[in-house]
Amino acid sequence: MTRAAASGRRYAWDLRAKLQAEYKEVVERRYFAVTGQAADEQTLDHLIQTGESETIFSKAIMEQGRGQILDTVAEIAERHEAGAYIRPLFGST
């Protein structure tokens, strides 16, 4: 593997780790918004691994007003754009 390829791969993995950490923070904020309690690491990991991190928050969207819905939609759009940006780095289409 060339030095440039190794550097590119390292950059991609660093970027992936950063995005995962940011998403974990998003899940933590949303969990707090829904439950009023801080989530521990085990709970956050469980929510993310099982996909419940997305479904648990539909309750908050249903219970909150239009502003909360617009914020959630904007955040989803931002994550979609980030995914579209990094997808080529991993060779996915």
GIVEN-V946163 format. One record per helix or strand of 3 or more residues. SS is the DSSP state (@ for helix, = for strand). FROM is the first residue (numbers start at 1). TO is the last residue. If there is no record, write none. Layout:
[[SS:FROM:TO] [SS:FROM:TO]]
//
This chain:
[[@:3:35] [@:41:50] [@:52:55] [@:58:63] [@:66:90]]
//
